[in-house]
């Protein structure tokens, strides 16, 4: 084959890929994002993808929902489309609360992470559905990417400052809450963006981690903001062909921010922190889960002292949704008479619900999942009224 034919074939291949990329970006970007969530999205390495200014920095919690600020998101999740999110005057993604809501005899307070925060429109959240069913105030105060340490501290602030008098505090617990609590406070806000401030490095079978000062994160942010044109980022945002190639090769690549040397890799995503020497069966005694245990047991003491019922509802993510994954946590808290435990995975199994129907592609509840979970909670909570 002569050189001219080779050049012609390369040229035709480039033109073909270019045509595919143009058609994909202009006509099918929304559909493609249902399967490739970072396609056709402005990419910012440090941010966790939540809408800018939805969160604010907090010296104790690391971050929290920004009060009285409304915005929208089309990334959480991308497959769902755009919807409004906000913080009410109490710093919760919920309707504005009236004074009588806080002192109602049957107030329900919902705490939790992104499952409670909700990856759906406000009117489709399980808490909103519950409120319509019960006709009691349901204060929906989930904060995404948090564990029970963050959630309890936030609740205590609202309890003390606004004298909320709940009948029930329901905490939806997800498997990754243990990591959130171990590294707490693990996130902050830089120029309106929600970012990790923990860096964990692993080398062979060992790991180390450190908390990054805000000055370092600020420098990295402005370095990224002022960086020169990058072909890699351009292709990641605009090229469907490059997205496909990246997907096909992801098993041999590692998502990383920096490599400190040829043998050590460092990450800033808690989902990547699988190097922790933690096993589910060790929950009752593990150092890794000690912060989580302490937060929940402290919450239990607060509930007893202030005469409200603390209820824990266990909810593994879709990719870990194996019945029994939280059995050791459930058994641990069932021993405490002051804590009521709800087992949603068992409910799904007993009712022969197809679990894959409950979730968005990235693992959070879709609208049907929110409905099913609300029905489960309605059935379980009725006995307390």
Residue frames relative to the residue before (quaternion, step in Angstrom):
aa qw qx qy qz dx dy dz
X 1.0000 0.0000 0.0000 0.0000 0.00 0.00 0.00
X 0.3421 -0.7666 0.5043 0.2024 3.54 -0.71 1.04
X 0.7105 -0.5018 0.3118 0.3824 3.52 -1.31 0.45
X 0.6227 0.5618 -0.3381 0.4270 3.58 1.06 -0.72
X 0.6537 0.5043 -0.3097 0.4716 3.57 1.03 -0.82
X 0.6264 0.5341 -0.3299 0.4622 3.58 1.04 -0.77
X 0.6600 0.5039 -0.2999 0.4696 3.56 0.93 -0.94
X 0.6414 0.5313 -0.3141 0.4558 3.58 1.01 -0.86
X 0.6699 0.4966 -0.3002 0.4632 3.59 0.92 -0.88
X 0.6370 0.5126 -0.3245 0.4755 3.57 1.02 -0.79
X 0.6453 0.5266 -0.3072 0.4604 3.56 0.99 -0.89
X 0.6728 0.4920 -0.2940 0.4679 3.60 0.92 -0.91
X 0.6288 0.5303 -0.3312 0.4623 3.58 1.06 -0.76
X 0.6503 0.5126 -0.3116 0.4662 3.58 0.97 -0.87
X 0.6540 0.5105 -0.3058 0.4671 3.57 0.95 -0.89
X 0.6388 0.5333 -0.3197 0.4531 3.58 1.00 -0.87
X 0.6728 0.4854 -0.2913 0.4763 3.58 0.89 -0.96
X 0.6390 0.5367 -0.3226 0.4467 3.57 1.02 -0.82
X 0.6503 0.5099 -0.3108 0.4696 3.58 0.97 -0.86
X 0.6376 0.5272 -0.3149 0.4652 3.58 0.98 -0.91
X 0.6787 0.5038 -0.2897 0.4490 3.57 0.91 -0.96
X 0.6521 0.5133 -0.3147 0.4608 3.59 0.98 -0.83
X 0.6733 0.4868 -0.2961 0.4712 3.59 0.89 -0.93
X 0.6527 0.5233 -0.3131 0.4495 3.58 0.95 -0.90
X 0.7036 0.4755 -0.2746 0.4510 3.57 0.85 -0.97
X 0.7442 0.4311 -0.2386 0.4510 3.59 0.86 -0.89
X 0.8099 0.3090 -0.1286 0.4817 3.60 1.06 -0.68
X 0.8272 0.2409 -0.0909 0.4994 3.60 1.02 -0.66
X 0.3091 0.7999 -0.4842 0.1736 3.61 1.21 0.20
X 0.6507 0.5204 -0.3272 0.4458 3.61 0.96 -0.83
X 0.6725 0.4882 -0.2962 0.4708 3.59 0.93 -0.88
X 0.6505 0.5213 -0.3179 0.4516 3.58 0.98 -0.83
X 0.6400 0.5492 -0.3253 0.4278 3.60 1.04 -0.78
X 0.5409 0.6074 -0.4115 0.4114 3.60 1.19 -0.31
X 0.7599 0.3325 -0.1724 0.5313 3.56 1.20 -0.59
X 0.7585 0.1904 -0.1146 0.6126 3.59 1.20 -0.54
X 0.2378 -0.8667 0.4186 0.1303 3.54 0.29 1.34
X 0.7109 0.4470 -0.2749 0.4682 3.63 1.10 -0.49
X 0.4636 0.6853 -0.4469 0.3403 3.59 1.27 0.04
X 0.8545 0.0806 -0.0925 0.5048 3.57 -1.06 0.88
X 0.5542 0.5550 -0.4092 0.4662 3.57 1.07 0.83
X 0.5103 -0.6287 0.4902 0.3223 3.53 -0.98 0.88
X 0.2301 -0.8268 0.5071 0.0795 3.55 -0.54 1.20
X 0.0297 0.7818 -0.6210 0.0473 3.52 -0.84 1.04
X 0.4300 -0.7846 0.3815 0.2323 3.57 -0.24 1.31
X 0.7200 0.4600 -0.2774 0.4394 3.60 0.87 -0.82
X 0.6477 0.5528 -0.3205 0.4150 3.58 1.04 -0.74
X 0.4094 -0.7001 0.5317 0.2440 3.54 -1.23 0.61
X 0.6436 -0.6026 0.2982 0.3656 3.58 1.24 0.31
X 0.5241 0.6221 -0.4307 0.3910 3.60 1.22 -0.01
X 0.6409 -0.5549 0.3447 0.4031 3.60 -1.09 0.57
X 0.5646 -0.6289 0.4270 0.3215 3.51 -1.01 0.88
X 0.8411 0.1668 -0.1901 0.4781 3.54 -1.05 0.99
X 0.4223 0.6646 -0.5063 0.3516 3.61 1.17 0.25
X 0.7568 0.2670 -0.1594 0.5749 3.56 1.20 -0.60
X 0.1993 -0.7456 0.6233 0.1260 3.52 -1.30 0.46
X 0.5698 -0.5681 0.4600 0.3755 3.58 -1.24 0.37
X 0.0456 -0.7765 0.6283 0.0128 3.54 -1.18 0.68
X 0.4681 -0.7257 0.4259 0.2700 3.58 -0.63 1.10
X 0.7277 0.4053 -0.2371 0.5000 3.60 1.08 -0.63
X 0.7674 0.3746 -0.1846 0.4864 3.57 0.84 -1.02
X 0.4980 -0.6164 0.4496 0.4123 3.57 1.19 -0.47
X 0.7500 -0.1971 0.1642 0.6097 3.54 0.89 -1.03
X 0.0037 0.7778 -0.6283 -0.0177 3.55 -1.28 0.29
X 0.6440 -0.5181 0.3887 0.4072 3.57 -1.28 0.26
X 0.4566 -0.6987 0.4961 0.2391 3.53 -0.95 0.98
X 0.4015 -0.7296 0.5019 0.2336 3.58 -0.74 1.03
X 0.8751 0.1103 -0.0733 0.4655 3.53 -1.26 0.66
X 0.5784 0.5441 -0.4055 0.4527 3.57 0.95 0.84
X 0.1127 -0.8056 0.5814 0.0190 3.55 -0.75 1.11
X 0.0773 0.7721 -0.6259 0.0778 3.54 -1.00 0.87
X 0.3474 -0.7113 0.5489 0.2685 3.60 -1.15 -0.47
X 0.1819 -0.7699 0.6003 0.1177 3.53 -1.27 0.38
X 0.1001 -0.7678 0.6279 0.0785 3.54 -1.17 0.61
X 0.6229 0.5531 -0.3261 0.4469 3.58 1.31 0.30
X 0.7536 0.3863 -0.1992 0.4932 3.60 1.14 -0.41
X 0.4041 -0.5792 -0.6224 0.3375 1.57 0.68 2.40
X 0.6513 -0.5174 0.3817 0.4031 3.56 -1.25 0.37
X 0.6431 0.5589 -0.3274 0.4085 3.59 1.00 -0.80
X 0.6546 0.5432 -0.3049 0.4284 3.61 1.20 -0.46
X 0.4661 -0.6592 0.4628 0.3660 3.57 1.11 -0.59
X 0.6882 -0.5047 0.3456 0.3902 3.56 -1.32 -0.02
X 0.1172 0.7699 -0.6240 0.0649 3.57 -1.12 0.73
X 0.5558 -0.6315 0.4367 0.3188 3.56 -1.21 0.54
X 0.0146 -0.7516 0.6588 0.0299 3.54 -1.20 0.68
X 0.0113 0.8100 -0.5844 0.0473 3.57 -1.10 0.58
X 0.3035 -0.6749 0.6151 0.2721 3.50 -1.39 -0.06
X 0.3530 -0.7142 0.5520 0.2461 3.58 -0.87 0.88
X 0.7363 -0.4319 0.2638 0.4491 3.61 -1.20 -0.04
X 0.6538 0.4845 -0.3067 0.4936 3.59 1.32 -0.14
X 0.5257 -0.6589 0.3933 0.3670 3.57 1.30 0.00
X 0.5784 0.5461 -0.3946 0.4599 3.57 1.05 0.78
X 0.4512 -0.6538 0.5302 0.2964 3.58 -1.13 0.67
X 0.4504 0.6484 -0.4606 0.4057 3.52 0.27 1.35
X 0.6582 -0.4472 0.3999 0.4548 3.54 -1.32 0.07
X 0.5880 -0.5489 0.4358 0.4039 3.56 -1.24 0.26
X 0.3373 -0.7603 0.5226 0.1872 3.59 -0.83 0.98
X 0.3327 -0.7097 0.5859 0.2055 3.52 -1.12 0.73
X 0.6529 -0.5257 0.3670 0.4034 3.57 -1.17 0.49
X 0.6623 0.5107 -0.3116 0.4510 3.58 0.99 -0.78
X 0.5551 0.5921 -0.3902 0.4347 3.59 1.21 -0.41
X 0.6896 0.5133 -0.2794 0.4276 3.55 0.95 -0.94
X 0.7660 0.3511 -0.1751 0.5093 3.58 1.14 -0.63
X 0.3599 0.7381 -0.4922 0.2888 3.57 1.28 0.23
X 0.5544 -0.6516 0.4048 0.3228 3.61 -0.99 0.77
X 0.7750 0.3047 -0.1671 0.5278 3.60 1.19 -0.41
X 0.1753 0.8065 -0.5415 0.1599 3.59 0.96 0.84
X 0.1226 -0.7479 0.6481 0.0748 3.55 -1.07 0.87
X 0.1388 -0.7753 0.6130 0.0628 3.58 -0.86 1.01
X 0.1774 -0.7935 0.5776 0.0730 3.57 -0.79 1.08
X 0.0322 -0.7782 0.6271 -0.0117 3.56 -0.82 1.09
X 0.3217 0.7349 -0.5564 0.2165 3.55 -1.21 0.47
X 0.5930 -0.5665 0.4353 0.3713 3.55 -1.34 -0.13
X 0.8428 -0.1497 0.1063 0.5060 3.59 -1.04 -0.75
X 0.5632 0.5844 -0.3943 0.4311 3.62 1.15 -0.46
X 0.7115 0.4137 -0.2434 0.5131 3.58 1.01 -0.79
X 0.5821 0.5626 -0.3636 0.4610 3.58 1.10 -0.71
X 0.3373 -0.8006 0.4347 0.2375 3.56 1.02 -0.82
X 0.1749 -0.7778 0.5992 0.0739 3.54 -0.76 1.10
X 0.6118 0.4790 -0.3579 0.5178 3.55 1.08 0.86
X 0.6858 -0.4381 0.3609 0.4555 3.56 -1.29 0.07
X 0.6538 -0.5552 0.3452 0.3810 3.56 -1.10 0.73
X 0.6912 0.4943 -0.2952 0.4369 3.59 0.89 -0.87
X 0.6831 0.4698 -0.2770 0.4857 3.59 1.28 -0.29
X 0.4556 0.6928 -0.4457 0.3375 3.61 1.27 -0.07
X 0.5795 -0.6021 0.4031 0.3729 3.60 -1.02 0.69
X 0.6276 0.5455 -0.3392 0.4399 3.60 1.07 -0.63
X 0.6442 0.5131 -0.3154 0.4714 3.57 1.03 -0.78
X 0.6388 0.5154 -0.3142 0.4771 3.57 1.04 -0.83
X 0.6356 0.5321 -0.3189 0.4596 3.59 1.00 -0.85
X 0.6478 0.5371 -0.3167 0.4378 3.55 0.94 -0.92
X 0.6601 0.4959 -0.3056 0.4742 3.59 0.99 -0.79
X 0.6524 0.5247 -0.3073 0.4524 3.57 1.05 -0.80
X 0.7568 0.4007 -0.2016 0.4754 3.57 0.82 -1.06
X 0.2167 -0.7825 0.5351 0.2332 3.56 1.12 -0.77
X 0.5166 0.5509 -0.4432 0.4829 3.54 1.16 0.81
X 0.5835 -0.5590 0.4293 0.4034 3.61 -1.16 0.37
X 0.0469 -0.7609 0.6471 0.0085 3.56 -0.88 1.00
X 0.1829 -0.8070 0.5575 0.0671 3.56 -0.35 1.29
X 0.1675 -0.8283 0.5335 0.0360 3.54 -0.31 1.34
X 0.1287 0.8452 -0.4974 0.1472 3.56 -0.14 1.26
X 0.2151 0.7779 -0.5534 0.2059 3.58 0.93 0.88
X 0.1269 -0.7647 0.6277 0.0719 3.56 -1.13 0.72
X 0.4376 -0.7339 0.4563 0.2484 3.54 -0.56 1.17
X 0.8362 0.1934 -0.1600 0.4876 3.55 -1.22 0.67
X 0.5565 0.5715 -0.4135 0.4390 3.56 0.92 0.97
X 0.2922 -0.7015 0.6126 0.2173 3.52 -1.37 0.31
X 0.7576 -0.4118 0.2558 0.4371 3.55 -1.30 -0.13
X 0.5500 0.5925 -0.4185 0.4139 3.64 1.11 -0.36
X 0.6671 0.4787 -0.2808 0.4970 3.57 0.88 -0.99
X 0.6934 0.5127 -0.2821 0.4204 3.57 0.82 -1.05
X 0.6700 0.4924 -0.3014 0.4667 3.60 0.98 -0.83
X 0.6488 0.5153 -0.3180 0.4609 3.58 0.96 -0.85
X 0.6466 0.5068 -0.3180 0.4732 3.58 0.99 -0.82
X 0.6450 0.5194 -0.3206 0.4597 3.59 0.94 -0.87
X 0.6594 0.5180 -0.3183 0.4421 3.61 0.88 -0.90
X 0.6089 0.5471 -0.3510 0.4547 3.58 1.05 -0.73
X 0.6935 0.4657 -0.2749 0.4761 3.57 0.84 -1.00
X 0.6243 0.5549 -0.3238 0.4443 3.56 1.03 -0.83
X 0.7378 0.4260 -0.2260 0.4724 3.56 0.87 -0.98
X 0.7103 0.4715 -0.2731 0.4456 3.58 0.91 -0.91
X 0.8120 0.2540 -0.1110 0.5137 3.58 0.90 -0.93
X 0.3935 -0.7584 0.4447 0.2687 3.56 1.34 0.15
X 0.1187 0.7878 -0.5821 0.1624 3.55 0.87 1.03
X 0.1204 -0.7996 0.5869 0.0412 3.59 -0.89 0.94
X 0.0435 -0.8500 0.5247 0.0173 3.61 0.35 1.18
X 0.3994 -0.6553 0.5788 0.2758 3.52 -1.24 0.51
X 0.7866 0.0861 -0.0066 0.6114 3.53 1.13 -0.85
X 0.0887 -0.7191 0.6828 0.0936 3.53 -1.19 0.72
X 0.0989 -0.8037 0.5866 0.0124 3.55 -0.56 1.21
X 0.0954 -0.7953 0.5985 0.0123 3.56 -0.66 1.15
X 0.2054 -0.7633 0.6019 0.1138 3.58 -0.65 1.12
X 0.1557 -0.8285 0.5372 0.0255 3.55 -0.51 1.26
X 0.1453 -0.7799 0.6078 0.0348 3.55 -0.88 1.07
X 0.6643 -0.5522 0.3272 0.3831 3.58 -1.09 0.73
X 0.7117 0.4697 -0.2835 0.4388 3.63 0.92 -0.82
X 0.4132 0.7018 -0.4798 0.3264 3.61 1.24 0.08
X 0.5913 0.5819 -0.3644 0.4230 3.59 1.10 -0.65
X 0.6599 0.4807 -0.3027 0.4919 3.60 0.98 -0.79
X 0.6187 0.5475 -0.3441 0.4462 3.57 0.98 -0.83
X 0.7049 0.4629 -0.2655 0.4673 3.57 0.91 -0.92
X 0.6159 0.5581 -0.3502 0.4319 3.59 1.04 -0.70
X 0.7731 0.3441 -0.1667 0.5061 3.59 0.96 -0.90
X 0.3793 0.7629 -0.4621 0.2461 3.61 1.27 -0.07
X 0.5942 -0.3066 -0.7428 0.0352 1.53 -1.76 1.85
X 0.2188 -0.8448 0.4848 0.0582 3.57 -0.56 1.19
X 0.7534 0.3148 -0.1948 0.5435 3.60 1.23 -0.01
X 0.0655 -0.7681 0.6351 0.0485 3.51 -1.30 0.45
X 0.4182 -0.6794 0.5311 0.2853 3.57 -1.27 -0.20
X 0.0839 -0.7841 0.6150 0.0027 3.55 -0.87 1.08
X 0.8358 -0.1321 0.0482 0.5307 3.58 -0.55 1.19
X 0.7581 -0.3856 0.1905 0.4903 3.56 0.99 0.89
X 0.6484 0.5174 -0.3161 0.4604 3.61 1.26 -0.25
X 0.3968 -0.7023 0.5501 0.2164 3.55 -1.03 0.90
X 0.0651 0.8282 -0.5470 0.1033 3.61 -0.48 1.19
X 0.5165 -0.6041 0.5073 0.3332 3.56 -1.30 0.43
X 0.1460 -0.7820 0.5942 0.1187 3.56 -1.12 0.61
X 0.5758 0.5343 -0.3827 0.4863 3.56 1.30 0.43
X 0.0685 -0.7712 0.6317 0.0386 3.55 -0.99 0.88
X 0.0820 -0.7971 0.5981 0.0147 3.54 -0.74 1.07
X 0.1294 -0.7957 0.5909 0.0310 3.56 -0.89 0.99
X 0.0642 -0.8018 0.5928 0.0406 3.56 -0.97 0.80
X 0.0556 -0.7681 0.6377 -0.0164 3.48 -1.15 0.82
X 0.8063 -0.0948 -0.0211 0.5834 3.52 -0.42 1.32
X 0.8122 -0.2585 0.1920 0.4864 3.62 -0.62 -1.09
X 0.6550 0.4879 -0.3183 0.4812 3.59 1.21 0.25
X 0.1021 -0.7908 0.5992 0.0717 3.55 -1.25 0.38
X 0.1103 -0.7441 0.6528 0.0892 3.49 -1.32 0.45
X 0.0684 -0.7960 0.5983 0.0621 3.57 -1.16 0.41
X 0.0799 -0.7875 0.6103 0.0311 3.51 -1.25 0.47
X 0.4137 -0.6696 0.5586 0.2617 3.51 -1.28 0.51
X 0.3194 -0.7800 0.5132 0.1619 3.56 -0.69 1.12
X 0.4553 -0.6826 0.4920 0.2912 3.60 -0.85 0.89
X 0.6098 -0.5870 0.3905 0.3621 3.55 -1.11 0.67
X 0.5858 0.5874 -0.3697 0.4185 3.58 1.09 -0.65
X 0.6536 0.5071 -0.3082 0.4697 3.58 1.01 -0.82
X 0.6584 0.5043 -0.3060 0.4676 3.58 0.96 -0.86
X 0.6294 0.5315 -0.3300 0.4610 3.58 1.02 -0.78
X 0.6500 0.5120 -0.3141 0.4655 3.57 0.95 -0.87
X 0.6602 0.4992 -0.3110 0.4671 3.58 0.90 -0.90
X 0.6345 0.5430 -0.3309 0.4393 3.57 0.99 -0.83
X 0.7215 0.4295 -0.2638 0.4747 3.59 0.78 -0.97
X 0.5778 0.5510 -0.3798 0.4672 3.60 1.16 -0.47
X 0.6716 0.4827 -0.2918 0.4803 3.57 0.99 -0.87
X 0.6493 0.5376 -0.3132 0.4373 3.55 0.97 -0.91
X 0.7710 0.3544 -0.1772 0.4985 3.58 1.00 -0.80
X 0.3865 0.7518 -0.4673 0.2591 3.55 1.27 0.16
X 0.5475 -0.6070 0.4686 0.3349 3.51 -1.27 0.42
X 0.7286 -0.4189 0.3168 0.4396 3.54 -1.33 0.20
X 0.0981 -0.7861 0.6094 0.0326 3.56 -0.97 0.93
X 0.4274 -0.7091 0.5017 0.2508 3.58 -0.69 1.09
X 0.6205 0.5631 -0.3385 0.4282 3.57 1.03 -0.83
X 0.6991 0.4549 -0.2745 0.4786 3.59 0.86 -0.93
X 0.6044 0.5555 -0.3446 0.4553 3.57 1.10 -0.70
X 0.6857 0.4737 -0.2818 0.4754 3.57 0.88 -0.95
X 0.6305 0.5436 -0.3344 0.4418 3.57 1.01 -0.79
X 0.7221 0.4466 -0.2495 0.4656 3.56 1.02 -0.77
X 0.8283 0.2885 -0.1039 0.4690 3.58 0.88 -0.91
X 0.7270 0.4560 -0.2513 0.4477 3.63 1.11 -0.46
X 0.3304 -0.7397 0.5593 0.1760 3.55 -0.61 1.19
X 0.6116 0.5563 -0.3449 0.4443 3.58 1.04 -0.74
X 0.6688 0.4873 -0.2947 0.4780 3.57 0.94 -0.90
X 0.6146 0.5520 -0.3376 0.4513 3.57 1.09 -0.72
X 0.6468 0.5133 -0.3057 0.4740 3.58 0.99 -0.86
X 0.6561 0.5092 -0.3068 0.4649 3.57 0.92 -0.92
X 0.6450 0.5195 -0.3133 0.4646 3.58 0.98 -0.86
X 0.6499 0.5177 -0.3149 0.4588 3.59 1.00 -0.81
X 0.6800 0.5018 -0.2851 0.4522 3.56 0.95 -0.88
X 0.7540 0.3782 -0.2038 0.4968 3.56 1.13 -0.59
X 0.4200 0.7554 -0.4455 0.2335 3.60 1.25 -0.04
X 0.6009 0.5833 -0.3706 0.4016 3.61 1.08 -0.54
X 0.7338 0.3805 -0.2386 0.5097 3.57 1.12 -0.50
X 0.6529 0.4498 -0.3244 0.5159 3.55 1.29 0.23
X 0.2681 -0.7439 0.5863 0.1762 3.56 -1.26 0.29
X 0.4023 -0.6819 0.5550 0.2553 3.56 -0.98 0.89
X 0.2039 0.7909 -0.5455 0.1881 3.56 -0.45 1.20
X 0.4368 -0.6691 0.5372 0.2701 3.52 -1.24 0.51
X 0.8052 -0.0736 0.0794 0.5831 3.56 0.79 -0.99
X 0.2239 -0.7239 0.6294 0.1723 3.57 -1.28 0.36
X 0.3147 -0.7954 0.4873 0.1757 3.53 -0.44 1.21
X 0.7590 -0.1293 0.0235 0.6377 3.57 1.24 -0.45
X 0.7574 -0.4349 0.2375 0.4253 3.57 -1.26 0.14
X 0.7513 0.3884 -0.2091 0.4908 3.59 1.16 -0.47
X 0.7245 0.4097 -0.2245 0.5067 3.59 1.20 -0.33
X 0.0901 -0.7958 0.5984 0.0228 3.57 -0.87 0.98
X 0.1711 -0.7965 0.5770 0.0582 3.54 -1.01 0.89
X 0.1284 -0.8048 0.5793 0.0149 3.54 -1.02 0.93
X 0.1782 -0.7723 0.5971 0.1231 3.54 -1.28 0.40
X 0.5695 0.5283 -0.4133 0.4752 3.54 1.01 0.83
X 0.4501 -0.7131 0.4612 0.2759 3.57 -0.65 1.10
X 0.5852 0.5835 -0.3739 0.4210 3.57 1.12 -0.56
X 0.6695 0.4918 -0.2892 0.4756 3.57 1.23 -0.49
X 0.5730 0.6415 -0.3699 0.3512 3.58 1.24 -0.24
X 0.1899 0.8133 -0.5214 0.1747 3.55 0.80 1.04
X 0.5046 0.6628 -0.4180 0.3624 3.57 1.30 -0.03
X 0.4777 0.6751 -0.4450 0.3435 3.60 1.22 -0.27
X 0.3803 -0.7288 0.5278 0.2137 3.54 -0.87 0.97
X 0.3638 0.7266 -0.4869 0.3204 3.54 0.50 1.24
X 0.0695 -0.7760 0.6265 0.0230 3.52 -1.01 0.90
X 0.6230 -0.5834 0.3798 0.3568 3.55 -1.02 0.85
X 0.6838 0.5063 -0.3026 0.4295 3.59 0.90 -0.86
X 0.6544 0.5168 -0.3044 0.4604 3.61 1.27 -0.31
X 0.3031 0.8115 -0.4770 0.1484 3.61 1.27 0.01
X 0.6939 0.5201 -0.2925 0.4032 3.59 0.83 -0.96
X 0.8122 0.2765 -0.1101 0.5018 3.60 1.11 -0.60
X 0.5287 0.6778 -0.3984 0.3200 3.59 1.20 -0.35
X 0.5118 -0.6221 0.5018 0.3152 3.55 -1.13 0.73
X 0.6099 0.5752 -0.3491 0.4187 3.59 1.06 -0.73
X 0.7592 0.3677 -0.2026 0.4974 3.60 0.96 -0.79
X 0.4137 0.7492 -0.4526 0.2503 3.62 1.24 -0.07
X 0.6453 0.5200 -0.3277 0.4537 3.62 0.97 -0.79
X 0.6459 0.5173 -0.3074 0.4698 3.54 1.06 -0.82
X 0.6489 0.5147 -0.3182 0.4613 3.59 0.92 -0.88
X 0.6686 0.5146 -0.3018 0.4440 3.56 0.88 -0.97
X 0.6500 0.5251 -0.3211 0.4457 3.58 0.92 -0.89
X 0.6927 0.4733 -0.2838 0.4644 3.58 0.87 -0.93
X 0.6726 0.4857 -0.3025 0.4693 3.59 0.94 -0.83
X 0.6136 0.5192 -0.3420 0.4867 3.60 1.10 -0.64
X 0.6287 0.5273 -0.3259 0.4695 3.56 1.04 -0.77
X 0.6269 0.5419 -0.3244 0.4563 3.57 1.04 -0.82
X 0.6514 0.5068 -0.3085 0.4729 3.59 0.96 -0.85
X 0.6367 0.5230 -0.3188 0.4685 3.57 1.03 -0.83
X 0.6430 0.5294 -0.3170 0.4536 3.58 1.02 -0.82
X 0.6625 0.5015 -0.3047 0.4657 3.58 0.93 -0.88
X 0.6670 0.5174 -0.2953 0.4474 3.55 0.95 -0.92
X 0.7946 0.3147 -0.1361 0.5011 3.57 1.01 -0.85
X 0.5053 -0.7351 0.3740 0.2538 3.54 1.28 0.54
X 0.5448 0.5309 -0.4812 0.4357 3.56 0.72 1.09
X 0.4913 -0.6705 0.4800 0.2803 3.57 -1.23 0.45
X 0.2059 -0.7607 0.6049 0.1143 3.57 -0.85 1.02
X 0.0406 -0.7994 0.5986 -0.0312 3.55 -0.71 1.15
X 0.1738 -0.7714 0.6069 0.0795 3.56 -0.90 1.00
X 0.0834 -0.7799 0.6196 0.0278 3.56 -0.81 1.03
X 0.2460 -0.8154 0.5124 0.1103 3.57 -0.49 1.22
X 0.0143 0.8183 -0.5629 0.1155 3.49 -0.78 1.14
X 0.1513 -0.7826 0.5972 0.0891 3.63 -0.25 1.17
X 0.5610 -0.5862 0.4645 0.3548 3.57 -1.23 0.55
X 0.7072 -0.4740 0.3282 0.4092 3.55 -1.28 0.39
X 0.7164 0.4637 -0.2805 0.4395 3.60 0.81 -0.95
X 0.7293 0.3302 -0.2275 0.5543 3.60 1.28 -0.14
X 0.3987 0.7601 -0.4456 0.2543 3.55 1.27 0.23
X 0.2518 0.7153 -0.5990 0.2570 3.52 0.29 1.34
X 0.4909 -0.6694 0.4615 0.3131 3.56 -0.72 1.05
X 0.7756 0.3178 -0.2476 0.4860 3.55 -0.78 1.02
X 0.4314 0.7148 -0.4715 0.2839 3.61 1.21 -0.12
X 0.7617 0.3255 -0.1879 0.5278 3.60 1.08 -0.65
X 0.2645 0.8140 -0.4910 0.1624 3.60 1.22 0.30
X 0.6803 0.4929 -0.3080 0.4465 3.58 0.90 -0.83
X 0.6234 0.5005 -0.3354 0.4984 3.58 1.09 -0.64
X 0.6470 0.5245 -0.3203 0.4514 3.57 0.94 -0.88
X 0.6632 0.5003 -0.3020 0.4675 3.57 0.91 -0.91
X 0.6314 0.5532 -0.3313 0.4307 3.57 1.00 -0.86
X 0.7606 0.3862 -0.2143 0.4758 3.59 0.84 -0.95
X 0.5500 0.5913 -0.4040 0.4298 3.59 1.21 -0.27
X 0.5860 0.5833 -0.3618 0.4307 3.57 1.23 -0.41
X 0.6759 0.4721 -0.2811 0.4911 3.56 1.23 -0.47
X 0.3633 -0.7796 0.4716 0.1945 3.55 -0.35 1.24
X 0.6416 0.5438 -0.3263 0.4316 3.56 1.16 -0.52
X 0.7085 0.4053 -0.2441 0.5236 3.61 1.28 -0.23
X 0.2392 -0.7482 0.6047 0.1313 3.54 -0.93 0.97
X 0.1781 -0.8044 0.5637 0.0590 3.58 -0.87 0.99
X 0.1204 -0.7751 0.6183 0.0490 3.57 -0.98 0.96
X 0.2004 -0.7949 0.5678 0.0752 3.57 -0.90 0.98
X 0.1980 -0.8214 0.5277 0.0871 3.57 0.01 1.31
X 0.6179 0.5428 -0.3757 0.4272 3.68 0.89 -0.68
X 0.6366 0.5203 -0.3298 0.4640 3.61 1.01 -0.74
X 0.6227 0.5423 -0.3287 0.4583 3.57 1.06 -0.80
X 0.6405 0.5226 -0.3149 0.4664 3.58 0.99 -0.87
X 0.6767 0.4938 -0.2849 0.4660 3.56 0.94 -0.92
X 0.6890 0.4996 -0.2888 0.4385 3.58 0.82 -0.99
X 0.7396 0.3932 -0.2201 0.4999 3.57 1.08 -0.71
X 0.4080 -0.7571 0.4324 0.2709 3.56 1.35 0.28
X 0.2559 0.7639 -0.5385 0.2468 3.54 0.97 0.94
X 0.4128 -0.6869 0.5374 0.2626 3.59 -0.92 0.91
X 0.3554 -0.8032 0.4337 0.2013 3.54 -0.15 1.30
X 0.6187 0.5623 -0.3571 0.4164 3.61 1.05 -0.67
X 0.6093 0.5657 -0.3511 0.4307 3.59 1.21 -0.39
X 0.6156 0.5993 -0.3284 0.3925 3.58 1.27 -0.33
X 0.7796 0.4291 -0.1442 0.4328 3.55 1.17 -0.60
X 0.4993 -0.5397 0.5809 0.3493 3.46 -1.41 0.37
X 0.6887 -0.4898 0.3263 0.4235 3.64 -1.19 0.35
X 0.7325 0.4227 -0.2554 0.4685 3.64 1.03 -0.67
X 0.7211 -0.5336 0.2334 0.3752 3.60 1.19 0.32
X 0.6165 0.5147 -0.3760 0.4621 3.63 1.19 -0.09
X 0.6821 -0.4831 0.3509 0.4222 3.57 -1.25 0.34
X 0.2517 -0.6816 0.6562 0.2039 3.52 -1.18 0.67
X 0.7546 -0.3845 0.2447 0.4721 3.60 -1.22 -0.05
X 0.6364 0.5145 -0.3332 0.4683 3.60 1.03 -0.71
X 0.6370 0.5307 -0.3190 0.4591 3.57 1.01 -0.81
X 0.6278 0.5283 -0.3264 0.4694 3.58 1.01 -0.82
X 0.6542 0.5188 -0.3048 0.4582 3.57 0.98 -0.87
X 0.6720 0.4979 -0.2992 0.4594 3.59 0.86 -0.97
X 0.6630 0.4998 -0.3074 0.4649 3.59 0.95 -0.88
X 0.6326 0.5231 -0.3337 0.4636 3.61 1.03 -0.73
X 0.6395 0.5206 -0.3220 0.4652 3.58 1.04 -0.77
X 0.6218 0.5356 -0.3193 0.4739 3.56 1.06 -0.80
X 0.6979 0.4670 -0.2721 0.4699 3.59 0.84 -0.98
X 0.6084 0.5542 -0.3532 0.4450 3.59 1.00 -0.77
X 0.6682 0.5062 -0.2938 0.4592 3.56 0.90 -0.95
X 0.7181 0.4658 -0.2494 0.4529 3.57 0.93 -0.95
X 0.7240 0.4663 -0.2485 0.4435 3.60 1.00 -0.81
X 0.4832 0.6942 -0.4275 0.3191 3.60 1.20 -0.42
X 0.6573 0.5576 -0.3151 0.3972 3.57 0.96 -0.87
X 0.6567 0.5230 -0.3163 0.4418 3.59 1.23 -0.34
X 0.6894 0.4488 -0.2748 0.4977 3.60 1.27 -0.08
